[in-house]
């Protein structure tokens, strides 16, 4: 799976983009004041950046946890054979 572009992180970020794009479309449709519209869109982009960073961090922690558990299991098997 590591060699594929379709990783869990890809799908998580894809979902974030879909939600944030929908928010921007709602703003474009219903907000007519340009100053308010720009402010809301900046906020939506800040949400997008923050959420994607959380996704990256969570993905890194999950990968590190999986590697650590695998290494511990291999060491346990080696120790049990001795």
Rosetta blueprint (number, residue, H / E / L):
1 X L
2 X L
3 X L
4 X L
5 X L
6 X L
7 X L
8 X H
9 X H
10 X H
11 X H
12 X H
13 X H
14 X H
15 X H
16 X H
17 X H
18 X H
19 X H
20 X H
21 X H
22 X H
23 X H
24 X H
25 X H
26 X H
27 X H
28 X H
29 X H
30 X H
31 X L
32 X L
33 X L
34 X H
35 X H
36 X H
37 X H
38 X H
39 X H
40 X H
41 X H
42 X H
43 X H
44 X H
45 X H
46 X H
47 X H
48 X H
49 X H
50 X H
51 X H
52 X H
53 X H
54 X H
55 X H
56 X H
57 X H
58 X H
59 X H
60 X H
61 X H
62 X H
63 X H
64 X H
65 X H
66 X H
67 X H
68 X H
69 X H
70 X H
71 X H
72 X H
73 X H
74 X H
75 X H
76 X H
77 X H
78 X H
79 X H
80 X H
81 X H
82 X L
